[in-house]
């Protein structure tokens, strides 16, 4: 979390303390995606800006809970107009190799797909 952002358009929270921090986000156009597999949002009065996705659960189904960050990157990327799949793949290729690279590309694509499903509800 970068504490000095001036305008927030998208927030992805993977833990309840982070959700609590952003319960009163002031930007009416900001989308807050929270991990519904680890956060019980029924305790909160969330408006239409908040959208739950089972991020860690999906990451586990795809191979490892540790992949939640790559899945989240894909979700975020689906909201960024000026980023291409090629650019994202290049970043992953600098960090991973072989089957791990292939798996992370698959997880990234799944994140993009999930993000697009949220974007369609705006």
C-alpha positions in Angstrom: 0.0 0.0 0.0 1.4 3.3 -1.1 0.3 5.7 1.7 0.6 8.9 -0.4 -1.6 8.2 -3.4 -3.6 11.2 -4.3 -6.4 9.6 -6.3 -7.3 5.9 -5.9 -9.1 4.2 -8.9 -8.5 0.6 -7.9 -7.7 -1.1 -4.6 -7.1 -4.8 -4.2 -7.2 -6.0 -0.6 -6.2 -9.4 0.5 -6.7 -9.0 4.3 -9.4 -7.6 6.5 -7.2 -4.8 8.1 -6.7 -3.4 4.6 -10.4 -3.5 3.9 -11.0 -1.7 7.1 -8.5 0.9 6.0 -10.4 1.6 2.8 -14.0 1.4 4.0 -14.4 5.1 3.6 -12.5 5.6 0.3 -13.6 9.1 -0.9 -13.4 8.5 -4.7 -16.9 7.4 -5.8 -15.4 5.9 -9.0 -12.8 3.8 -7.1 -13.4 0.0 -7.3 -12.3 -1.9 -4.2 -11.8 -5.6 -4.9 -11.5 -7.7 -1.7 -10.6 -11.3 -1.2 -13.9 -12.9 -0.3 -12.2 -16.2 0.5 -10.4 -14.7 3.6 -12.6 -11.6 4.3 -16.2 -11.9 5.7 -17.6 -8.7 4.2 -21.1 -9.4 5.5 -20.1 -7.5 8.7 -19.7 -4.3 6.7 -22.1 -2.0 4.9 -20.4 -2.1 1.5 -21.6 -0.1 -1.4 -21.5 -0.8 -5.1 -17.8 0.1 -5.3 -16.8 -3.1 -3.4 -16.6 -6.4 -5.1 -15.6 -9.7 -3.6 -13.5 -12.3 -5.5 -12.1 -15.5 -3.9 -8.6 -14.6 -4.8 -6.6 -16.9 -2.5 -9.1 -19.7 -3.1 -8.7 -19.4 -6.9 -4.9 -19.2 -6.5 -4.9 -22.4 -4.5 -7.1 -24.1 -7.2 -4.5 -23.0 -9.8 -1.6 -24.4 -7.8 -0.6 -22.3 -4.8 -2.0 -19.6 -2.4 1.3 -17.9 -3.0 0.1 -17.1 -6.5 -2.5 -14.7 -5.2 -0.1 -11.8 -6.0 0.1 -12.8 -9.7 -3.7 -13.3 -9.8 -4.1 -9.8 -8.2 -1.6 -8.4 -10.8 -3.9 -9.8 -13.5 -7.0 -8.3 -11.9 -5.3 -4.9 -11.7 -3.9 -5.1 -15.2 -7.5 -5.6 -16.6 -8.2 -2.1 -15.4 -5.1 -0.5 -17.0 -5.7 0.6 -20.6 -2.1 1.3 -21.4 -0.6 -2.1 -20.5 -0.4 -5.1 -22.9 -0.3 -8.8 -22.3 3.1 -8.7 -24.0 4.5 -6.2 -21.5 3.2 -8.3 -18.6 4.6 -11.5 -20.1 8.0 -9.8 -20.4 7.9 -8.9 -16.7 7.1 -12.5 -15.8 9.8 -13.8 -18.1 12.4 -11.8 -16.2 11.4 -13.4 -12.9 10.4 -17.0 -13.8 11.5 -19.8 -16.1 10.1 -23.0 -17.5 7.0 -24.6 -16.0 6.8 -21.9 -13.2 6.7 -19.2 -15.9 4.0 -21.1 -17.8 1.9 -21.5 -14.6 2.3 -17.8 -13.7 1.2 -16.7 -17.2 -1.9 -18.9 -16.8 -2.6 -17.4 -13.4 -2.1 -13.9 -14.8 -4.6 -14.6 -17.6 -7.1 -15.9 -15.0 -6.7 -12.6 -13.1 -7.3 -10.6 -16.2 -10.4 -12.6 -16.9 -11.6 -12.0 -13.3 -10.9 -8.3 -13.5 -12.8 -8.0 -16.7 -15.8 -9.6 -15.0 -15.6 -6.9 -12.3 -15.2 -4.2 -14.9 -18.4 -5.3 -16.6 -20.3 -4.7 -13.4 -19.3 -1.0 -13.3 
